[in-house]
Amino acid sequence: MQIYQPKDGYCYNSDTLFLHHFAMPFLKKHSTLLDIGAGCGILGMLCARDLPLQLTMVEKNPKMVELCAQNLRINKIQANLICADFLESKMQTFDAILSNPPFYHDGVMKSKNSDIFSARYAENLPFFDLAKKVNTLLKPKGEFIFCYDAKAIFSLFSTLQHFKIPPISVRFVHPKAEKSATLVLCRARKNSKSQCEIQPPLFTHLSEKKGQHFTQEVQAIYHHANTWSIKC
């Protein structure tokens, strides 16, 4: 898949590819899917490439919307692309909602690039506000699948429970087997009574003794995504 990305703006990273890999087993053919904060379009397009879906994408940065529209054309993927602030937009309800939202916290040094700042920092889309809006857009038993900073897990779960979108499947991503988790992949379902499944962890790199190589699972994820990025 050919993906145009901004030379001086925010570019997708491995988090999005891990989220795509995590989400695909839970998505159903011909379901309605919303990608929040679509950026260049990579997450929604990968899902629509692998499964026939009714895809809607929302992105507030006009520059990224232009790139996303170009990527949709080049890769021949159909989607309803909306240029709007997700929190202020009015949309239909969906079977599933995906997002790799901004989750850098206040203690992290902030980028002076406005596009990067908007895409990375949680203050631009607080998780409480995100979950509140998602709750209004999910169909009964609809699912919210997302990734976030693993250290924020208590706040995430508390917020999801508050809006009655409890987590039902979680996977933690670790840079190495001996390192703490840095990312959490979460599947939540509206009004679910199910207990939460904790999946086996995803380790991205081999241990210190074996160098900096990716694990076999991560290599397989990258191979399946098969993306070719072009800076423009």
BATI-898014 format. One record per residue (C-alpha): residue number from 0; x, y, z; chain. Coordinates in nm, 4 decimals. Each point is the difference from the previous one (the first is absolute). Layout:
{i NUM; xx X; yy Y; zz Z; ch A}
...
END
This chain:
{i 0; xx 0.0000; yy 0.0000; zz 0.0000; ch A}
{i 1; xx 0.1421; yy 0.3345; zz -0.1110; ch A}
{i 2; xx -0.0303; yy 0.2726; zz 0.2659; ch A}
{i 3; xx 0.0815; yy 0.3678; zz -0.0463; ch A}
{i 4; xx 0.1022; yy 0.1729; zz 0.3228; ch A}
{i 5; xx 0.0991; yy 0.3566; zz 0.0896; ch A}
{i 6; xx 0.3719; yy 0.0755; zz -0.0137; ch A}
{i 7; xx -0.0203; yy 0.2422; zz 0.2929; ch A}
{i 8; xx -0.3096; yy -0.1248; zz 0.1849; ch A}
{i 9; xx -0.1213; yy -0.2974; zz 0.1999; ch A}
{i 10; xx 0.0612; yy -0.3428; zz -0.1551; ch A}
{i 11; xx -0.1533; yy -0.3292; zz 0.1033; ch A}
{i 12; xx 0.2126; yy -0.2436; zz 0.1999; ch A}
{i 13; xx -0.0004; yy -0.3610; zz 0.1163; ch A}
{i 14; xx -0.2817; yy 0.0676; zz 0.2516; ch A}
{i 15; xx -0.2453; yy 0.0262; zz -0.2899; ch A}
{i 16; xx 0.1216; yy -0.3241; zz -0.1565; ch A}
{i 17; xx -0.0291; yy -0.1799; zz 0.3344; ch A}
{i 18; xx -0.3533; yy 0.1380; zz 0.0427; ch A}
{i 19; xx -0.1002; yy -0.1194; zz -0.3474; ch A}
{i 20; xx 0.1330; yy -0.3480; zz 0.0780; ch A}
{i 21; xx -0.1818; yy -0.0053; zz 0.3357; ch A}
{i 22; xx -0.3317; yy 0.1266; zz -0.1395; ch A}
{i 23; xx -0.0433; yy -0.2135; zz -0.3124; ch A}
{i 24; xx -0.1212; yy -0.3219; zz 0.1717; ch A}
{i 25; xx -0.2829; yy 0.1995; zz 0.1612; ch A}
{i 26; xx -0.1303; yy 0.1810; zz -0.3090; ch A}
{i 27; xx -0.2844; yy -0.1479; zz -0.2029; ch A}
{i 28; xx -0.0618; yy 0.0051; zz -0.3745; ch A}
{i 29; xx -0.2146; yy 0.2883; zz -0.1278; ch A}
{i 30; xx -0.0161; yy 0.1627; zz 0.3428; ch A}
{i 31; xx 0.0090; yy 0.3767; zz 0.0421; ch A}
{i 32; xx 0.3392; yy 0.1197; zz 0.1228; ch A}
{i 33; xx 0.1141; yy 0.3444; zz 0.1157; ch A}
{i 34; xx 0.3698; yy 0.0957; zz 0.0107; ch A}
{i 35; xx 0.0490; yy 0.2964; zz 0.2385; ch A}
{i 36; xx 0.2955; yy 0.2270; zz -0.0686; ch A}
{i 37; xx 0.0676; yy -0.1704; zz -0.3312; ch A}
{i 38; xx 0.3133; yy 0.1990; zz -0.0829; ch A}
{i 39; xx 0.1395; yy -0.1267; zz -0.3301; ch A}
{i 40; xx -0.2597; yy -0.2792; zz 0.0066; ch A}
{i 41; xx 0.2233; yy -0.2972; zz 0.0720; ch A}
{i 42; xx -0.2075; yy -0.1721; zz 0.2711; ch A}
{i 43; xx -0.3391; yy 0.0125; zz -0.1690; ch A}
{i 44; xx 0.1457; yy -0.0858; zz -0.3399; ch A}
{i 45; xx 0.1793; yy -0.3096; zz 0.1285; ch A}
{i 46; xx -0.3251; yy -0.1226; zz 0.1571; ch A}
{i 47; xx -0.1984; yy 0.0691; zz -0.3178; ch A}
{i 48; xx 0.2682; yy -0.1699; zz -0.2092; ch A}
{i 49; xx -0.0230; yy -0.3184; zz 0.2073; ch A}
{i 50; xx -0.3787; yy -0.0100; zz 0.0481; ch A}
{i 51; xx -0.3017; yy 0.1414; zz -0.1865; ch A}
{i 52; xx -0.1157; yy 0.2852; zz 0.2239; ch A}
{i 53; xx -0.2079; yy 0.3168; zz -0.0106; ch A}
{i 54; xx 0.2800; yy 0.2344; zz 0.1021; ch A}
{i 55; xx -0.0335; yy 0.3538; zz 0.1352; ch A}
{i 56; xx 0.3076; yy 0.2061; zz 0.0903; ch A}
{i 57; xx 0.0083; yy 0.3246; zz 0.1965; ch A}
{i 58; xx 0.3033; yy 0.2311; zz 0.0194; ch A}
{i 59; xx 0.0114; yy 0.3661; zz 0.1044; ch A}
{i 60; xx 0.3295; yy 0.1038; zz -0.1625; ch A}
{i 61; xx -0.0756; yy 0.1122; zz -0.3602; ch A}
{i 62; xx 0.3560; yy -0.0850; zz -0.1097; ch A}
{i 63; xx -0.0386; yy -0.3582; zz 0.1171; ch A}
{i 64; xx -0.3473; yy -0.0252; zz -0.1519; ch A}
{i 65; xx 0.1495; yy 0.0924; zz -0.3372; ch A}
{i 66; xx 0.2672; yy -0.2682; zz 0.0355; ch A}
{i 67; xx -0.2580; yy -0.2520; zz 0.1185; ch A}
{i 68; xx -0.2197; yy 0.0695; zz -0.3039; ch A}
{i 69; xx 0.3007; yy -0.0510; zz -0.2261; ch A}
{i 70; xx 0.0890; yy -0.3284; zz 0.1719; ch A}
{i 71; xx -0.3570; yy -0.1252; zz -0.0355; ch A}
{i 72; xx 0.0067; yy 0.0745; zz -0.3739; ch A}
{i 73; xx 0.3395; yy -0.1589; zz -0.0576; ch A}
{i 74; xx -0.0896; yy -0.3160; zz 0.1893; ch A}
{i 75; xx -0.3528; yy -0.0145; zz -0.1472; ch A}
{i 76; xx -0.1770; yy -0.0145; zz 0.3347; ch A}
{i 77; xx -0.3482; yy 0.1410; zz 0.0512; ch A}
{i 78; xx -0.0657; yy 0.2048; zz 0.3139; ch A}
{i 79; xx -0.2073; yy 0.2882; zz 0.1272; ch A}
{i 80; xx 0.2716; yy 0.2508; zz 0.0934; ch A}
{i 81; xx -0.1049; yy 0.2819; zz 0.2361; ch A}
{i 82; xx 0.2098; yy 0.3076; zz 0.0771; ch A}
{i 83; xx -0.1192; yy 0.0993; zz 0.3482; ch A}
{i 84; xx 0.0788; yy 0.0014; zz 0.3700; ch A}
{i 85; xx -0.1275; yy -0.3390; zz 0.1172; ch A}
{i 86; xx -0.1388; yy 0.1394; zz 0.3254; ch A}
{i 87; xx -0.2115; yy 0.2544; zz -0.1885; ch A}
{i 88; xx -0.1066; yy -0.2151; zz -0.2942; ch A}
{i 89; xx -0.3426; yy -0.1552; zz -0.0561; ch A}
{i 90; xx -0.0025; yy -0.3511; zz -0.1428; ch A}
{i 91; xx -0.1950; yy -0.3212; zz -0.0224; ch A}
{i 92; xx 0.0555; yy -0.2901; zz 0.2399; ch A}
{i 93; xx 0.2582; yy -0.2705; zz -0.0672; ch A}
{i 94; xx 0.0589; yy -0.3686; zz 0.0632; ch A}
{i 95; xx 0.3636; yy 0.0694; zz 0.0891; ch A}
{i 96; xx 0.2187; yy 0.3019; zz 0.0657; ch A}
{i 97; xx 0.3803; yy -0.0024; zz -0.0272; ch A}
{i 98; xx 0.2474; yy 0.2590; zz 0.1191; ch A}
{i 99; xx 0.3675; yy 0.0584; zz 0.0664; ch A}
{i 100; xx -0.0666; yy 0.3237; zz 0.1911; ch A}
{i 101; xx 0.2561; yy 0.2494; zz 0.1281; ch A}
{i 102; xx 0.1207; yy -0.1189; zz 0.3407; ch A}
{i 103; xx 0.3247; yy 0.1795; zz 0.0836; ch A}
{i 104; xx -0.0468; yy 0.1501; zz 0.3465; ch A}
{i 105; xx 0.0867; yy 0.3449; zz 0.1346; ch A}
{i 106; xx 0.3380; yy -0.1075; zz 0.1372; ch A}
{i 107; xx 0.1413; yy -0.0737; zz -0.3456; ch A}
{i 108; xx 0.1878; yy 0.2751; zz -0.1856; ch A}
{i 109; xx -0.2423; yy 0.1364; zz -0.2592; ch A}
{i 110; xx 0.0758; yy 0.0432; zz -0.3681; ch A}
{i 111; xx 0.0016; yy 0.3518; zz -0.1423; ch A}
{i 112; xx -0.1442; yy -0.1382; zz -0.3235; ch A}
{i 113; xx -0.3745; yy 0.0681; zz 0.0270; ch A}
{i 114; xx -0.0971; yy -0.3014; zz -0.2110; ch A}
{i 115; xx 0.2111; yy -0.2374; zz 0.2101; ch A}
{i 116; xx -0.1203; yy 0.1628; zz 0.3230; ch A}
{i 117; xx -0.3643; yy -0.0491; zz -0.0992; ch A}
{i 118; xx 0.0516; yy -0.3664; zz -0.0912; ch A}
{i 119; xx 0.2046; yy -0.1058; zz 0.3034; ch A}
{i 120; xx -0.1163; yy 0.1712; zz 0.3186; ch A}
{i 121; xx -0.2985; yy -0.1164; zz 0.2038; ch A}
{i 122; xx -0.1154; yy 0.3528; zz 0.0793; ch A}
{i 123; xx -0.1164; yy 0.0290; zz -0.3617; ch A}
{i 124; xx -0.2390; yy -0.2942; zz 0.0432; ch A}
{i 125; xx -0.0406; yy -0.0912; zz 0.3696; ch A}
{i 126; xx -0.0916; yy -0.3657; zz 0.0408; ch A}
{i 127; xx -0.3028; yy 0.0820; zz 0.2162; ch A}
{i 128; xx -0.1441; yy 0.2202; zz -0.2782; ch A}
{i 129; xx 0.0913; yy -0.2595; zz -0.2633; ch A}
{i 130; xx -0.1765; yy -0.2828; zz 0.1852; ch A}
{i 131; xx -0.3042; yy 0.2165; zz 0.0698; ch A}
{i 132; xx -0.0424; yy 0.0752; zz -0.3707; ch A}
{i 133; xx 0.0760; yy -0.3576; zz -0.1045; ch A}
{i 134; xx -0.2763; yy -0.1234; zz 0.2305; ch A}
{i 135; xx -0.2576; yy 0.2072; zz -0.1889; ch A}
{i 136; xx 0.1141; yy -0.1389; zz -0.3369; ch A}
{i 137; xx 0.0170; yy -0.3710; zz 0.0778; ch A}
{i 138; xx -0.2881; yy -0.2260; zz -0.0890; ch A}
{i 139; xx -0.1267; yy -0.2392; zz 0.2717; ch A}
{i 140; xx 0.2878; yy -0.2429; zz 0.0667; ch A}
{i 141; xx 0.2212; yy 0.2144; zz -0.2242; ch A}
{i 142; xx 0.3737; yy -0.0163; zz 0.0611; ch A}
{i 143; xx 0.2662; yy 0.2624; zz 0.0641; ch A}
{i 144; xx 0.3508; yy -0.1233; zz -0.0854; ch A}
{i 145; xx 0.2959; yy 0.2242; zz 0.0708; ch A}
{i 146; xx 0.3574; yy 0.0287; zz 0.1255; ch A}
{i 147; xx 0.1366; yy 0.2218; zz 0.2753; ch A}
{i 148; xx 0.2856; yy 0.0595; zz 0.2423; ch A}
{i 149; xx 0.0152; yy -0.3095; zz 0.2218; ch A}
{i 150; xx 0.0738; yy 0.2127; zz 0.3086; ch A}
{i 151; xx -0.3456; yy 0.1579; zz -0.0289; ch A}
{i 152; xx -0.1810; yy -0.3342; zz 0.0353; ch A}
{i 153; xx -0.1790; yy 0.0799; zz 0.3271; ch A}
{i 154; xx -0.1437; yy 0.3244; zz -0.1370; ch A}
{i 155; xx -0.0947; yy -0.1685; zz -0.3284; ch A}
{i 156; xx -0.1910; yy -0.2822; zz 0.1657; ch A}
{i 157; xx -0.1695; yy 0.2340; zz 0.2448; ch A}
{i 158; xx -0.1186; yy 0.2220; zz -0.2848; ch A}
{i 159; xx -0.1195; yy -0.2921; zz -0.2109; ch A}
{i 160; xx -0.1979; yy -0.1387; zz 0.2935; ch A}
{i 161; xx -0.1491; yy 0.3443; zz 0.0631; ch A}
{i 162; xx -0.1435; yy 0.0096; zz -0.3515; ch A}
{i 163; xx -0.0997; yy -0.3677; zz 0.0086; ch A}
{i 164; xx 0.2486; yy -0.1037; zz -0.2694; ch A}
{i 165; xx 0.1991; yy -0.2478; zz 0.2108; ch A}
{i 166; xx 0.3193; yy -0.1606; zz -0.1329; ch A}
{i 167; xx -0.0421; yy -0.3607; zz -0.1101; ch A}
{i 168; xx 0.3426; yy -0.0723; zz -0.1502; ch A}
{i 169; xx 0.3373; yy 0.1588; zz 0.0736; ch A}
{i 170; xx 0.3528; yy -0.0546; zz -0.1250; ch A}
{i 171; xx 0.3117; yy 0.1730; zz 0.1307; ch A}
{i 172; xx 0.2923; yy 0.0881; zz -0.2255; ch A}
{i 173; xx 0.3536; yy -0.0171; zz 0.1440; ch A}
{i 174; xx 0.3185; yy 0.1214; zz -0.1712; ch A}
{i 175; xx 0.1750; yy -0.3141; zz 0.1323; ch A}
{i 176; xx -0.0856; yy -0.2923; zz 0.2289; ch A}
{i 177; xx 0.1872; yy 0.1591; zz 0.2897; ch A}
{i 178; xx -0.1534; yy 0.3458; zz -0.0484; ch A}
{i 179; xx -0.3289; yy 0.1449; zz 0.1301; ch A}
{i 180; xx -0.2926; yy 0.0406; zz -0.2385; ch A}
{i 181; xx -0.0096; yy 0.3289; zz -0.1912; ch A}
{i 182; xx -0.3252; yy -0.0479; zz -0.1952; ch A}
{i 183; xx -0.3359; yy -0.1618; zz 0.0670; ch A}
{i 184; xx -0.2317; yy -0.1298; zz -0.2722; ch A}
{i 185; xx -0.3596; yy -0.0055; zz 0.1206; ch A}
{i 186; xx -0.3318; yy -0.1319; zz -0.1288; ch A}
{i 187; xx -0.3044; yy 0.1334; zz 0.1860; ch A}
{i 188; xx -0.3674; yy -0.0817; zz -0.0612; ch A}
{i 189; xx -0.3043; yy 0.2113; zz 0.0746; ch A}
{i 190; xx -0.2036; yy -0.1325; zz 0.2939; ch A}
{i 191; xx 0.2019; yy -0.3222; zz 0.0153; ch A}
{i 192; xx -0.0269; yy -0.2300; zz 0.3019; ch A}
{i 193; xx 0.2995; yy -0.2114; zz -0.1076; ch A}
{i 194; xx 0.3148; yy -0.0375; zz 0.2021; ch A}
{i 195; xx 0.3171; yy 0.1496; zz -0.1449; ch A}
{i 196; xx 0.2395; yy -0.2281; zz -0.1896; ch A}
{i 197; xx 0.3694; yy 0.0810; zz 0.0463; ch A}
{i 198; xx 0.1780; yy -0.1167; zz -0.3138; ch A}
{i 199; xx 0.3642; yy -0.1132; zz -0.0019; ch A}
{i 200; xx 0.2372; yy 0.2977; zz -0.0206; ch A}
{i 201; xx 0.1473; yy 0.1246; zz -0.3255; ch A}
{i 202; xx 0.3774; yy 0.0416; zz 0.0198; ch A}
{i 203; xx 0.1392; yy 0.2222; zz -0.2744; ch A}
{i 204; xx 0.3746; yy -0.0727; zz 0.0263; ch A}
{i 205; xx 0.2177; yy -0.2899; zz 0.1057; ch A}
{i 206; xx 0.1830; yy 0.0174; zz 0.3329; ch A}
{i 207; xx 0.3157; yy 0.2058; zz 0.0593; ch A}
{i 208; xx 0.2211; yy -0.3014; zz -0.0539; ch A}
{i 209; xx -0.1389; yy -0.0589; zz -0.3478; ch A}
{i 210; xx 0.0371; yy 0.3524; zz -0.1359; ch A}
{i 211; xx -0.2656; yy 0.2450; zz -0.1230; ch A}
{i 212; xx -0.1849; yy -0.2301; zz -0.2396; ch A}
{i 213; xx -0.3791; yy -0.0144; zz -0.0213; ch A}
{i 214; xx -0.1753; yy -0.3089; zz 0.1326; ch A}
{i 215; xx -0.1500; yy -0.2418; zz -0.2498; ch A}
{i 216; xx -0.3532; yy 0.1157; zz 0.0825; ch A}
{i 217; xx 0.0825; yy 0.3654; zz -0.0660; ch A}
{i 218; xx 0.1742; yy -0.0927; zz -0.3243; ch A}
{i 219; xx -0.3160; yy -0.1863; zz -0.1043; ch A}
{i 220; xx -0.2163; yy 0.3040; zz 0.0877; ch A}
{i 221; xx 0.2184; yy 0.2295; zz -0.2120; ch A}
{i 222; xx 0.0051; yy -0.2509; zz -0.2852; ch A}
{i 223; xx -0.3785; yy -0.0284; zz -0.0024; ch A}
{i 224; xx -0.0505; yy 0.3776; zz 0.0097; ch A}
{i 225; xx 0.2334; yy 0.0296; zz -0.3007; ch A}
{i 226; xx -0.0014; yy 0.3808; zz -0.0010; ch A}
{i 227; xx 0.2234; yy 0.2200; zz -0.2127; ch A}
{i 228; xx 0.0297; yy 0.3528; zz 0.1387; ch A}
{i 229; xx 0.0761; yy 0.3037; zz -0.2146; ch A}
{i 230; xx 0.0832; yy 0.3356; zz 0.1630; ch A}
{i 231; xx -0.1436; yy 0.2996; zz -0.1827; ch A}
END
